Amino acid sequence: MNREALEERLAGFPLYAYDFIEPGELEFSHRIRWICQHECPMYGKSWACPPGVGSVEVCQGKCLSYENCLMIATITQVADISDIQQTLATRPEHEAITNQVRDVMEELGAKPYVLSTEACALCERCTILDGRTCRFPEKMRPCVESHGINVMPILESRGLEFQFGSNVVTWISLLFY
């Protein structure tokens, strides 16, 4: 894939930031997975979430099998960040941008593996609850955290702000290729 062509196209998206990183720079942490298991209501309820995505080691192996990774970030403001419904209502815009960036990467010849912000909401009821395989594995976008990835160190190493104030939401996606 031609990186210059991709960067030209990325300039047309409302991204707060993007950066190319080597997958080996990412921190994979069982602590992040622990948070999923103990604090997320979607744990075990979607193929895009643990344990459906596999162990941290399996997820790490999958991510490290790619040579490159594009990190994209968007930000949006909300009236009250403590209102989880209001905050989550901003997620679809980021997901749409993530899918558009994926489409551009595919047009340029890459076949990215996408991690975003979703617990997956493609189906009304996930087949994991019935012990069946995913209906749409090619459309599912597991969340970054489901793979045990701690994005904070990579953001800090790049000098990217993550928190801008009390009512700004930052969304991150990783596209491995």
GROMACS elastic network, one bead per residue, 0.5 to 0.9 nm:
[ bonds ]
;  ai    aj funct       b0    kb
    1     4     6  0.89954   500
    1     5     6  0.83327   500
    1     6     6  0.79991   500
    1   105     6  0.75879   500
    1   106     6  0.88425   500
    1   108     6  0.55743   500
    1   109     6  0.54857   500
    1   110     6  0.58231   500
    1   177     6  0.89137   500
    2     5     6  0.54052   500
    2     6     6  0.63889   500
    2     7     6  0.88441   500
    2   108     6  0.68189   500
    2   109     6  0.83946   500
    3     7     6  0.61355   500
    3     8     6  0.86224   500
    3   108     6  0.89931   500
    4     7     6  0.50624   500
    4     8     6  0.62242   500
    4     9     6  0.87097   500
    5     8     6  0.51296   500
    5     9     6  0.64117   500
    5    10     6  0.86928   500
    5   108     6  0.78558   500
    6     9     6  0.51425   500
    6    10     6  0.60863   500
    6    11     6  0.87499   500
    6   101     6  0.88655   500
    6   104     6  0.73040   500
    6   105     6  0.69372   500
    6   108     6  0.74389   500
    7    11     6  0.63231   500
    8    11     6  0.54494   500
    8    12     6  0.74992   500
    9    12     6  0.56274   500
    9    13     6  0.75420   500
    9   101     6  0.84722   500
    9   104     6  0.74973   500
   10    13     6  0.54352   500
   10    14     6  0.85059   500
   10    15     6  0.79316   500
   10    18     6  0.83204   500
   10   101     6  0.73393   500
   10   104     6  0.86763   500
   11    14     6  0.78837   500
   11    15     6  0.80799   500
   12    15     6  0.85653   500
   13    97     6  0.73589   500
   13   100     6  0.88739   500
   13   101     6  0.83133   500
   14    17     6  0.88551   500
   14    74     6  0.71535   500
   14    97     6  0.81223   500
   15    18     6  0.69884   500
   15    72     6  0.68552   500
   15    73     6  0.58397   500
   15    75     6  0.76643   500
   15    97     6  0.84715   500
   16    72     6  0.78029   500
   16    73     6  0.54691   500
   16    75     6  0.60892   500
   16   170     6  0.86818   500
   17    71     6  0.81466   500
   17    72     6  0.59504   500
   17    73     6  0.52251   500
   17    74     6  0.69478   500
   17   160     6  0.79507   500
   18    70     6  0.69769   500
   18    71     6  0.53730   500
   18    73     6  0.61530   500
   18    74     6  0.89788   500
   19    69     6  0.83645   500
   19    70     6  0.58536   500
   19    71     6  0.53046   500
   19    72     6  0.67604   500
   19   158     6  0.84224   500
   20    68     6  0.71600   500
   20    69     6  0.57582   500
   20    71     6  0.62638   500
   20    72     6  0.89519   500
   21    24     6  0.83312   500
   21    25     6  0.69214   500
   21    26     6  0.82732   500
   21    68     6  0.63878   500
   21    69     6  0.52586   500
   21    70     6  0.62770   500
   21    71     6  0.72050   500
   21   154     6  0.85609   500
   22    25     6  0.55339   500
   22    26     6  0.75962   500
   22    64     6  0.87087   500
   22    66     6  0.87545   500
   22    67     6  0.67553   500
   22    68     6  0.52423   500
   22    69     6  0.59226   500
   22    70     6  0.86537   500
   23    26     6  0.56435   500
   23    63     6  0.65360   500
   23    64     6  0.55160   500
   23    65     6  0.84055   500
   23    66     6  0.70629   500
   23    67     6  0.68225   500
   23    68     6  0.60867   500
   23    69     6  0.59468   500
   23   176     6  0.77285   500
   24    27     6  0.79840   500
   24    63     6  0.86798   500
   24    64     6  0.63723   500
   24    67     6  0.88814   500
   25   154     6  0.73363   500
   26   149     6  0.68245   500
   26   150     6  0.73592   500
   26   151     6  0.72799   500
   26   153     6  0.79218   500
   26   154     6  0.66806   500
   27   148     6  0.80467   500
   27   149     6  0.57051   500
   27   150     6  0.55489   500
   27   151     6  0.72848   500
   27   152     6  0.88641   500
   27   153     6  0.73531   500
   27   154     6  0.80094   500
   28    31     6  0.88295   500
   28    32     6  0.80220   500
   28    56     6  0.71762   500
   28    57     6  0.83858   500
   28    59     6  0.88539   500
   28    60     6  0.66972   500
   28   147     6  0.74130   500
   28   148     6  0.50695   500
   28   150     6  0.62006   500
   29    32     6  0.54877   500
   29    33     6  0.68908   500
   29    34     6  0.88454   500
   29    56     6  0.74105   500
   29   147     6  0.85268   500
   29   149     6  0.61281   500
   29   150     6  0.65751   500
   30    33     6  0.50079   500
   30    34     6  0.60841   500
   30    35     6  0.87166   500
   30    56     6  0.67103   500
   30   148     6  0.60340   500
   30   149     6  0.87882   500
   31    35     6  0.63837   500
   31    36     6  0.88066   500
   31   148     6  0.74474   500
   31   150     6  0.88837   500
   32    35     6  0.51818   500
   32    36     6  0.65633   500
   32    37     6  0.88859   500
   32   145     6  0.63009   500
   32   146     6  0.79043   500
   32   147     6  0.83418   500
   32   148     6  0.50388   500
   32   149     6  0.68066   500
   32   150     6  0.66209   500
   33    37     6  0.62692   500
   33    38     6  0.86739   500
   33    50     6  0.76329   500
   33    55     6  0.89079   500
   33    56     6  0.73808   500
   33   145     6  0.68805   500
   33   146     6  0.64327   500
   33   147     6  0.72821   500
   33   148     6  0.50552   500
   33   149     6  0.83905   500
   34    37     6  0.50539   500
   34    38     6  0.60890   500
   34    39     6  0.81800   500
   34   148     6  0.86227   500
   35    38     6  0.52363   500
   35    39     6  0.54129   500
   35    40     6  0.71207   500
   35   145     6  0.88306   500
   36    39     6  0.55708   500
   36    40     6  0.50152   500
   36    41     6  0.82539   500
   36    42     6  0.81407   500
   36    43     6  0.62797   500
   36    49     6  0.82096   500
   36    50     6  0.73716   500
   36   145     6  0.73867   500
   36   146     6  0.69379   500
   36   148     6  0.87534   500
   37    40     6  0.62557   500
   37    41     6  0.83160   500
   37    42     6  0.86005   500
   37    43     6  0.56040   500
   37    44     6  0.82036   500
   37    50     6  0.74155   500
   37    51     6  0.85477   500
   38    41     6  0.82865   500
   38    43     6  0.80913   500
   39    42     6  0.89495   500
   39    43     6  0.83713   500
   40    43     6  0.57974   500
   41    44     6  0.85463   500
   41    45     6  0.81633   500
   42    45     6  0.51736   500
   42    46     6  0.66605   500
   42    49     6  0.69099   500
   42    50     6  0.85553   500
   42   119     6  0.66709   500
   43    46     6  0.72097   500
   43    49     6  0.59303   500
   43    50     6  0.57797   500
   43    51     6  0.71838   500
   43    52     6  0.87233   500
   43   119     6  0.87323   500
   44    47     6  0.77552   500
   44    49     6  0.65068   500
   44    50     6  0.58895   500
   44    51     6  0.58355   500
   44    52     6  0.66387   500
   44   128     6  0.77911   500
   44   129     6  0.80330   500
   45    48     6  0.85872   500
   45    49     6  0.72110   500
   45    50     6  0.84216   500
   45    51     6  0.89213   500
   45    52     6  0.82700   500
   45   119     6  0.86665   500
   45   125     6  0.88331   500
   45   126     6  0.68752   500
   45   127     6  0.87557   500
   45   128     6  0.65220   500
   45   129     6  0.62423   500
   46    49     6  0.53549   500
   46    50     6  0.77582   500
   46    51     6  0.86539   500
   46    52     6  0.66706   500
   46    53     6  0.87726   500
   46   119     6  0.65699   500
   46   120     6  0.68099   500
   46   121     6  0.85996   500
   46   125     6  0.86471   500
   46   126     6  0.56560   500
   46   127     6  0.76634   500
   46   128     6  0.59527   500
   46   129     6  0.76124   500
   46   134     6  0.88750   500
   47    50     6  0.74041   500
   47    51     6  0.78524   500
   47    53     6  0.60418   500
   47   119     6  0.81736   500
   47   120     6  0.78161   500
   47   126     6  0.72955   500
   47   127     6  0.78686   500
   47   128     6  0.60489   500
   47   133     6  0.82602   500
   47   134     6  0.66097   500
   47   137     6  0.85004   500
   47   140     6  0.82076   500
   47   142     6  0.78870   500
   48    51     6  0.87027   500
   48    52     6  0.64296   500
   48    53     6  0.58794   500
   48   118     6  0.75867   500
   48   119     6  0.54901   500
   48   120     6  0.58739   500
   48   137     6  0.89503   500
   48   140     6  0.66308   500
   48   141     6  0.64980   500
   48   143     6  0.68840   500
   48   146     6  0.73667   500
   49    52     6  0.56054   500
   49    53     6  0.57296   500
   49    54     6  0.86477   500
   49   118     6  0.87089   500
   49   119     6  0.59280   500
   49   120     6  0.81617   500
   49   142     6  0.63387   500
   49   143     6  0.72023   500
   49   145     6  0.86691   500
   49   146     6  0.53694   500
   49   147     6  0.83299   500
   50    53     6  0.52628   500
   50    54     6  0.64501   500
   50    55     6  0.75526   500
   50    56     6  0.89092   500
   50   146     6  0.57742   500
   50   147     6  0.78754   500
   51    54     6  0.54058   500
   51    55     6  0.67017   500
   51   146     6  0.83869   500
   52    55     6  0.84867   500
   52   128     6  0.75105   500
   53    56     6  0.86135   500
   53    58     6  0.82458   500
   53    59     6  0.70593   500
   53   142     6  0.76519   500
   53   146     6  0.71380   500
   53   147     6  0.73282   500
   54    57     6  0.78955   500
   54    58     6  0.57125   500
   54    59     6  0.62723   500
   54   146     6  0.89735   500
   54   147     6  0.81277   500
   55    58     6  0.50796   500
   55    59     6  0.62145   500
   55    60     6  0.84438   500
   55   147     6  0.78125   500
   55   148     6  0.87396   500
   56    59     6  0.50685   500
   56    60     6  0.59191   500
   56    61     6  0.84731   500
   56   146     6  0.82188   500
   56   147     6  0.57323   500
   56   148     6  0.56926   500
   56   149     6  0.86547   500
   57    61     6  0.60615   500
   57    62     6  0.85990   500
   57   147     6  0.86146   500
   57   148     6  0.88760   500
   58    61     6  0.51135   500
   58    62     6  0.62770   500
   58    63     6  0.87481   500
   58   147     6  0.85251   500
   59    62     6  0.51141   500
   59    63     6  0.62437   500
   59    64     6  0.85516   500
   59   146     6  0.84737   500
   59   147     6  0.52593   500
   59   148     6  0.77407   500
   60    63     6  0.51620   500
   60    64     6  0.59803   500
   60    65     6  0.84931   500
   60   147     6  0.69044   500
   60   148     6  0.79554   500
   60   149     6  0.83843   500
   61    64     6  0.51131   500
   61    65     6  0.60944   500
   62    65     6  0.52441   500
   62    66     6  0.74417   500
   63    66     6  0.58983   500
   63    67     6  0.88366   500
   63    69     6  0.87152   500
   63   113     6  0.80805   500
   63   147     6  0.87514   500
   63   176     6  0.68059   500
   64    67     6  0.72012   500
   64    68     6  0.87563   500
   64   176     6  0.87907   500
   65   176     6  0.89874   500
   66    69     6  0.75426   500
   66   112     6  0.89258   500
   66   113     6  0.86459   500
   66   176     6  0.60226   500
   66   177     6  0.54728   500
   67   176     6  0.76403   500
   67   177     6  0.63897   500
   68   175     6  0.83787   500
   68   176     6  0.57406   500
   68   177     6  0.52992   500
   69   112     6  0.86936   500
   69   174     6  0.64461   500
   69   175     6  0.54402   500
   69   177     6  0.59944   500
   70   173     6  0.81890   500
   70   174     6  0.57073   500
   70   175     6  0.50465   500
   70   176     6  0.63504   500
   70   177     6  0.79842   500
   71   172     6  0.70118   500
   71   173     6  0.57653   500
   71   175     6  0.63827   500
   71   176     6  0.86285   500
   72    98     6  0.77644   500
   72   101     6  0.89306   500
   72   171     6  0.83053   500
   72   172     6  0.57877   500
   72   173     6  0.53581   500
   72   174     6  0.65105   500
   72   175     6  0.81284   500
   73    94     6  0.82372   500
   73   170     6  0.67964   500
   73   171     6  0.55141   500
   73   173     6  0.64892   500
   73   174     6  0.89801   500
   74    94     6  0.64594   500
   74    97     6  0.87307   500
   74   169     6  0.82548   500
   74   170     6  0.58297   500
   74   171     6  0.53225   500
   74   172     6  0.67707   500
   74   173     6  0.89366   500
   75    94     6  0.84687   500
   75   168     6  0.66334   500
   75   169     6  0.54638   500
   75   171     6  0.62356   500
   75   172     6  0.89860   500
   76    90     6  0.71540   500
   76   167     6  0.84586   500
   76   168     6  0.56343   500
   76   169     6  0.53035   500
   76   170     6  0.67566   500
   76   171     6  0.84759   500
   77    80     6  0.87667   500
   77    81     6  0.83944   500
   77    87     6  0.86849   500
   77    90     6  0.86208   500
   77   167     6  0.56782   500
   77   169     6  0.61084   500
   77   170     6  0.89655   500
   78    81     6  0.60351   500
   78    83     6  0.89283   500
   78    86     6  0.69402   500
   78    87     6  0.65778   500
   78    90     6  0.81970   500
   78   167     6  0.53431   500
   78   168     6  0.62452   500
   78   169     6  0.73404   500
   79    83     6  0.85682   500
   79    86     6  0.80066   500
   79    87     6  0.89090   500
   79   167     6  0.62873   500
   79   168     6  0.88215   500
   80    83     6  0.55891   500
   80    84     6  0.85923   500
   80    86     6  0.73367   500
   80    87     6  0.78130   500
   80   166     6  0.79735   500
   80   167     6  0.58448   500
   80   168     6  0.89853   500
   81    84     6  0.67878   500
   81    86     6  0.72442   500
   81    87     6  0.58829   500
   81   166     6  0.67346   500
   81   168     6  0.71472   500
   81   169     6  0.74602   500
   82    85     6  0.88338   500
   82    86     6  0.83574   500
   82    87     6  0.77314   500
   82   166     6  0.89203   500
   82   167     6  0.83031   500
   83    86     6  0.53676   500
   83    87     6  0.62674   500
   83    88     6  0.86981   500
   84    88     6  0.59408   500
   84    89     6  0.83737   500
   85    88     6  0.51598   500
   85    89     6  0.60287   500
   86    89     6  0.51167   500
   86    90     6  0.70851   500
   87    90     6  0.57134   500
   87    91     6  0.74779   500
   87   167     6  0.89504   500
   87   168     6  0.89996   500
   87   169     6  0.70571   500
   88    91     6  0.53091   500
   88    92     6  0.80953   500
   89    92     6  0.67822   500
   89    93     6  0.86029   500
   90    93     6  0.60558   500
   90    94     6  0.72646   500
   90   169     6  0.81873   500
   91    94     6  0.52868   500
   91    95     6  0.62451   500
   91    96     6  0.87222   500
   91   117     6  0.73799   500
   91   118     6  0.82204   500
   91   171     6  0.74963   500
   92    96     6  0.60692   500
   92    97     6  0.86189   500
   93    96     6  0.51143   500
   93    97     6  0.63683   500
   93    98     6  0.86503   500
   94    97     6  0.51110   500
   94    98     6  0.61166   500
   94    99     6  0.86429   500
   94   116     6  0.87061   500
   94   117     6  0.83012   500
   94   171     6  0.67529   500
   94   172     6  0.83100   500
   94   173     6  0.85839   500
   95    99     6  0.61697   500
   95   100     6  0.85851   500
   95   116     6  0.71717   500
   95   117     6  0.72941   500
   95   118     6  0.79405   500
   95   141     6  0.89600   500
   95   173     6  0.85378   500
   96    99     6  0.51377   500
   96   100     6  0.62027   500
   96   101     6  0.86712   500
   97   101     6  0.61284   500
   97   102     6  0.84942   500
   98   101     6  0.51640   500
   98   102     6  0.61687   500
   98   103     6  0.86524   500
   98   114     6  0.82952   500
   98   116     6  0.74175   500
   98   173     6  0.68350   500
   98   174     6  0.87982   500
   98   175     6  0.85323   500
   99   103     6  0.61649   500
   99   104     6  0.87107   500
   99   114     6  0.87147   500
  100   104     6  0.63244   500
  100   105     6  0.86744   500
  101   104     6  0.50608   500
  101   105     6  0.62306   500
  101   106     6  0.86283   500
  101   175     6  0.87883   500
  102   105     6  0.50488   500
  102   106     6  0.61936   500
  102   107     6  0.86312   500
  102   110     6  0.87168   500
  102   111     6  0.82683   500
  102   112     6  0.66955   500
  102   113     6  0.87589   500
  102   114     6  0.76235   500
  102   175     6  0.74027   500
  103   106     6  0.50392   500
  103   107     6  0.61579   500
  103   108     6  0.86392   500
  104   108     6  0.62638   500
  104   109     6  0.87775   500
  104   110     6  0.87952   500
  105   108     6  0.50544   500
  105   109     6  0.64403   500
  105   110     6  0.53455   500
  105   111     6  0.71647   500
  105   112     6  0.71425   500
  105   177     6  0.87486   500
  106   109     6  0.50370   500
  106   111     6  0.56486   500
  106   112     6  0.72968   500
  107   110     6  0.73754   500
  110   177     6  0.62045   500
  111   176     6  0.83888   500
  111   177     6  0.61597   500
  112   175     6  0.56667   500
  112   176     6  0.51867   500
  113   141     6  0.85244   500
  113   174     6  0.81962   500
  113   175     6  0.56294   500
  113   177     6  0.64627   500
  114   140     6  0.85793   500
  114   141     6  0.59075   500
  114   142     6  0.73596   500
  114   143     6  0.86197   500
  114   144     6  0.88023   500
  114   173     6  0.73294   500
  114   174     6  0.59633   500
  114   176     6  0.63642   500
  114   177     6  0.88903   500
  115   118     6  0.83545   500
  115   141     6  0.54852   500
  115   142     6  0.51405   500
  115   143     6  0.51270   500
  115   144     6  0.50870   500
  115   145     6  0.86574   500
  115   146     6  0.87067   500
  115   147     6  0.84689   500
  115   172     6  0.87595   500
  115   173     6  0.56456   500
  115   174     6  0.51397   500
  115   175     6  0.63017   500
  115   176     6  0.82150   500
  116   119     6  0.89285   500
  116   141     6  0.58786   500
  116   142     6  0.60729   500
  116   144     6  0.55397   500
  116   145     6  0.87300   500
  116   171     6  0.82418   500
  116   172     6  0.64788   500
  116   174     6  0.63358   500
  116   175     6  0.82868   500
  117   120     6  0.86227   500
  117   141     6  0.76387   500
  117   142     6  0.71073   500
  117   144     6  0.65038   500
  117   145     6  0.82276   500
  117   171     6  0.70695   500
  117   172     6  0.70191   500
  117   173     6  0.67934   500
  118   121     6  0.74601   500
  118   140     6  0.85594   500
  118   141     6  0.62899   500
  118   142     6  0.59879   500
  118   143     6  0.51010   500
  118   144     6  0.85776   500
  119   140     6  0.87623   500
  119   141     6  0.76397   500
  119   142     6  0.61805   500
  119   143     6  0.62124   500
  119   146     6  0.85512   500
  120   123     6  0.79279   500
  120   126     6  0.86738   500
  120   140     6  0.61138   500
  120   141     6  0.64045   500
  120   142     6  0.67974   500
  120   143     6  0.83323   500
  121   124     6  0.69711   500
  121   125     6  0.84737   500
  121   126     6  0.82431   500
  121   140     6  0.84919   500
  122   125     6  0.86327   500
  122   126     6  0.82758   500
  122   136     6  0.80066   500
  122   139     6  0.80905   500
  122   140     6  0.74282   500
  123   126     6  0.58519   500
  123   127     6  0.84322   500
  123   135     6  0.84296   500
  123   136     6  0.88447   500
  125   128     6  0.85961   500
  125   129     6  0.76694   500
  126   129     6  0.60152   500
  126   130     6  0.77742   500
  126   132     6  0.88096   500
  126   134     6  0.74493   500
  126   135     6  0.85324   500
  127   130     6  0.51784   500
  127   131     6  0.63091   500
  127   132     6  0.50986   500
  127   133     6  0.61921   500
  127   134     6  0.59227   500
  127   135     6  0.73830   500
  128   132     6  0.56531   500
  128   133     6  0.66171   500
  128   134     6  0.70761   500
  129   132     6  0.76150   500
  130   133     6  0.88192   500
  132   135     6  0.86204   500
  133   137     6  0.87137   500
  134   137     6  0.57045   500
  134   140     6  0.87050   500
  135   138     6  0.89320   500
  136   139     6  0.54220   500
  136   140     6  0.62940   500
  137   140     6  0.52018   500
  137   141     6  0.84050   500
  138   141     6  0.83019   500
  142   145     6  0.83624   500
  142   146     6  0.65513   500
  142   147     6  0.79934   500
  143   146     6  0.53123   500
  143   147     6  0.73235   500
  143   173     6  0.79653   500
  144   147     6  0.57684   500
  144   148     6  0.71757   500
  144   149     6  0.59548   500
  144   150     6  0.81337   500
  144   151     6  0.81908   500
  144   172     6  0.78686   500
  144   173     6  0.68704   500
  144   174     6  0.71086   500
  145   148     6  0.50129   500
  145   149     6  0.52897   500
  145   150     6  0.69462   500
  145   151     6  0.84889   500
  146   149     6  0.74424   500
  150   153     6  0.68986   500
  150   154     6  0.81098   500
  151   154     6  0.55248   500
  151   155     6  0.62358   500
  151   156     6  0.86741   500
  151   172     6  0.83174   500
  152   155     6  0.51240   500
  152   156     6  0.60573   500
  152   157     6  0.85487   500
  152   162     6  0.79327   500
  153   156     6  0.50593   500
  153   157     6  0.60261   500
  153   158     6  0.85961   500
  154   157     6  0.50509   500
  154   158     6  0.62455   500
  154   159     6  0.86175   500
  154   160     6  0.85814   500
  155   158     6  0.52231   500
  155   159     6  0.61721   500
  155   160     6  0.50602   500
  155   161     6  0.71016   500
  155   162     6  0.73225   500
  156   160     6  0.59194   500
  156   161     6  0.74165   500
  156   162     6  0.85049   500
  157   160     6  0.77487   500
  161   164     6  0.68652   500
  162   169     6  0.85946   500
  162   170     6  0.63833   500
  163   166     6  0.79162   500
  163   168     6  0.70372   500
  163   169     6  0.76289   500
  163   170     6  0.72277   500
  164   167     6  0.79006   500
  164   168     6  0.59839   500
  164   169     6  0.82282   500
  164   170     6  0.86081   500
  165   168     6  0.59186   500
  165   169     6  0.89318   500
  166   169     6  0.87633   500
